[in-house]
Amino acid sequence: MTLAPETTDLKVRLRLADGWFTACDLGALLPGRGVAALLPDGRQAALFRDRAGSLYAIDNRDPFTGAAVLSRGLTGTHRGRPFVASPLLKQRFDLATGQCLDDEEVRVATYEVKAV
């Protein structure tokens, strides 16, 4: 059975080094839009949900500028790979692996994510 996220009490959780961290309510994630979450160590994660319901979490910091803006980027797919494009310089980051699609030497951290 599929539940509409806005009718559930599901929470989005990220796996950190010391365990699972509750980042937000699933209903806060709208397909195609990101949400920034402040982590216990002061860093930020960018959380996304695609139209199929898959969840992704990557570091929110754009490695090219140092700004915490990836959660505000545009989402899309390239060759079947979901990505977010930085709103500043437009580099695209694979949401599953963190790999920059425009510069193979650059990547951002990813987090295991689940809804519970």
N, C-alpha and C positions, 0 to 999 in steps of 0.2 A: 504494500500500500504506500502511496506517496502522500505526504502531508505538506500542505502549504506552510512555508516557514513562519509566516506571520501568525499561524494558529497553534504553534507549538511553543514549548518552553526550552527548546534546544539551545545550548550554549556552544560557541566556537572555542575550541581549546587548542593550544599550541604546545608542542613538546619542546621544552627547554632542557638545559643540561641537568637541572635538578628536579625534573618532573613536568607534569602537565600544568599549564597556566590558562585560566579562563580569560579570553580576550574580549568577547562581546556576545550579545544575543545573535542567533542565526538570522533573525528578522532584520538586523541592521545591515546585512549584506545584500545589496540589490545587484542582480546580474549586470555586469558591465561597469560597475562602479566600485571603487576601492574605499576601504576604511583604514585609518591609522590606529594602531593600538600601542599604548605605552607599556613597555615591558618592565619587570621589577628592577632590572639593572640600569634603567634609564634610556636604553635604546628603543627604537620604534620598529614595529612590523607593519607591513602593508598587507591587508587581507582582501581576498577577492573571491567571488562566487560566479561561476559561468552560468550560461543559460541551461546547461544540462544538470546543474546542481553541484558540480565539483568545486571543492574548496582549495584555495592556494594561500600560502603565506610566504612572503619574502621580506628581506630587509627593506625598510622604507627609505634608506639613504641612497641617493643617486651617487654612484662612485665617481662620476665625471665632474660633478659640481660640489658634492658634499652636502647638498641640501636634502632635507627629509621631505621628499615630494612624490615618491613613486605611487603612493596611494591615490594621488590626484591625476595619475596618468590615464591615457586612453588605452582601452583593452582591445584586443583583436586576436586573430590567428594568422600564422604564417606556416604554410606547409603542414597544417594540422596541429601546430604547436601553439598553445595559448600564450599570449605575451601581454605585457604592459609597456607602453612607450612613455618615457619620461616627459613630463610637461615642459621641461626646460630645453634640452638639446635633442630630444626625440629619439634617443637610443632605445632600442627594444630589448626587454629582458624576458626570457622564457619563464613563465610562472611555475613550471614544474621543476626546473633545474637551476634557475637563477642565471643561466648563461646569457651573456649579452649576444644578441643575434647580429649585431653590427660590428663587434670587436671581439674576436674569439679569445683574447687574453684577459677579458674582464668578466666577472660574475658577481652576483650578490648572494648573500646567504639565503637559504630556504629553510622553512620549518615544516615539520610534519604537523598536519592539522586535521582535526576531526570535529564533528558535531555530536554532542551527547546531551 
